[in-house]
Amino acid sequence: MKRTIWLAAGFGLGVYAGERMRRTVVKLTPETFGDRVRELMADAIDAGKAEMNARERSLRETFAAPDRSRTPARGLSVVRTAGRAERPGR
């Protein structure tokens, strides 16, 4: 009876170890490994961009810098002529 139990335990352990080895080999094939690395890099880049945007937003709020996405209105630029400032169109 003891031998049967040890034989079954050894057989079960062998099947488990073989399955774990097969999964590891599949994970480390060039195709799956490349996919995993590509996915990790894409996630890292996305996280970096999100953090960069959050930090820039924080700095803009702190220093009250104007938003560059908006263009200045026309007709409000100041033109210097002969030492005095004039607005265009006047």
QUIFENSUL-V277712 format. One record per residue. N is the residue number from 1. RES is the residue in three letters. SS is DSSP state (A for helix, B for strand, O for the rest). BURIAL is + if it has 24 or more other ideal C-beta (glycine too) atoms within 12 Angstrom, else -. Layout:
# QUIFENSUL-V277712
[[N;RES;SS;BURIAL] [N;RES;SS;BURIAL]]
This chain:
# QUIFENSUL-V277712
[[1;MET;O;-] [2;LYS;A;-] [3;ARG;A;-] [4;THR;A;-] [5;ILE;A;-] [6;TRP;A;-] [7;LEU;A;-] [8;ALA;A;-] [9;ALA;A;-] [10;GLY;A;-] [11;PHE;A;-] [12;GLY;A;-] [13;LEU;A;-] [14;GLY;A;-] [15;VAL;A;-] [16;TYR;A;-] [17;ALA;A;-] [18;GLY;A;-] [19;GLU;A;-] [20;ARG;A;-] [21;MET;A;-] [22;ARG;A;-] [23;ARG;A;-] [24;THR;A;-] [25;VAL;A;-] [26;VAL;A;-] [27;LYS;A;-] [28;LEU;O;-] [29;THR;O;-] [30;PRO;A;-] [31;GLU;A;-] [32;THR;A;-] [33;PHE;A;-] [34;GLY;A;-] [35;ASP;A;-] [36;ARG;A;-] [37;VAL;A;-] [38;ARG;A;-] [39;GLU;A;-] [40;LEU;A;-] [41;MET;A;-] [42;ALA;A;-] [43;ASP;A;-] [44;ALA;A;-] [45;ILE;A;-] [46;ASP;A;-] [47;ALA;A;-] [48;GLY;A;-] [49;LYS;A;-] [50;ALA;A;-] [51;GLU;A;-] [52;MET;A;-] [53;ASN;A;-] [54;ALA;A;-] [55;ARG;A;-] [56;GLU;A;-] [57;ARG;A;-] [58;SER;A;-] [59;LEU;A;-] [60;ARG;A;-] [61;GLU;A;-] [62;THR;A;-] [63;PHE;A;-] [64;ALA;O;-] [65;ALA;O;-] [66;PRO;O;-] [67;ASP;O;-] [68;ARG;O;-] [69;SER;O;-] [70;ARG;O;-] [71;THR;O;-] [72;PRO;O;-] [73;ALA;O;-] [74;ARG;O;-] [75;GLY;O;-] [76;LEU;O;-] [77;SER;O;-] [78;VAL;B;-] [79;VAL;B;-] [80;ARG;B;-] [81;THR;B;-] [82;ALA;O;-] [83;GLY;O;-] [84;ARG;B;-] [85;ALA;B;-] [86;GLU;B;-] [87;ARG;B;-] [88;PRO;O;-] [89;GLY;O;-] [90;ARG;O;-]]
